[in-house]
Amino acid sequence: MAEKETHRIFLIPEILEKILLHTDIGTLLTSAQRVCCYWNALIQRSSPLQEALFFKPVEDNPRHGTKRIRNPLLESRLWPQLFRKRFRFLKARPNVPSSSNFPKIDPIDEDVYLRDGASWRRMLIQQPPTRYMGIVELHSTWGRDDLTLTQIGFKHGGGSLLMGRLYWGIVFGALVPQQEMWVFCEGFWCIDDNMDCVPRAKRRALLGCLADCEVVIITESLHLYHEGYLIVERPLDRWLGTLQDFQINKKIYRKLI
């Protein structure tokens, strides 16, 4: 009887929600939702749990200096096992961008990662999201290397960059994931993955841009806009064009860093 009474605690949604909020994201995303229909329904409709799973954005309150948390699933698994592994394969075979030709990984992980409806594709990169991507341009003139930052943000306040969009940028050949997490180089001109294109003296400043941006993309030059018109020239431009609902932050446009 005592055991049955203990199990009844899990039928109280408020208590179950608090317990699940202390569960790691991998368990919460997979096995916890398979326990029973009741658990699955609670996880799907609970705002705190959806926020913990990086599906629903946490409200950002700049006045209170909200600490941003990067998605642990991307840091621990997707970045090393999927993003960078896929890049290394594409580097060896640059003319084969199709995911169907990628090397095999653990069968269970492959099913989770690559199927069309995989839930990680809808995940936010961090909580709360910043709404901005950072485009860092490398300018080499008169023996001097300068870096400038342009922030690209989504037009509507609720917009954000999802992990599936990043992955498509890699498959598309627009983004080369670097060893430094959350940093990419444009695939058009960069074939290395250790930021060799950036002077060492400038790397700390570049990584500092991540404080206000979801990711940082290093490029030789930004051809996105010219006299108000979209110019589609390179994979990065085309990939940005697929995001559609974005605009340049005029306050942070080619700011020297």
ABEGO torsion letter per residue (X at the ends): XAAAAAAAAAABAAAAAAAAAABBAAAAABAAAAABAAAAAAAAABAAAAAAAGABBBBBBAAAGBBBBBBAAAAAAAAAAAAAAAAAAAAABAABABAAABBBBBAAAAAAAABAABAAAABBABOBBAGBBBBBBBBBBGGBBBBBBBBBBBABAABBBBAAAAAAAAAAGABBBBABBGBBBBAAABABAAGAABBAAAAAAAAAAAAABABBBBBABBAABBGGBBBBABAAAAAAAAAGBBBBBAABBGBBX
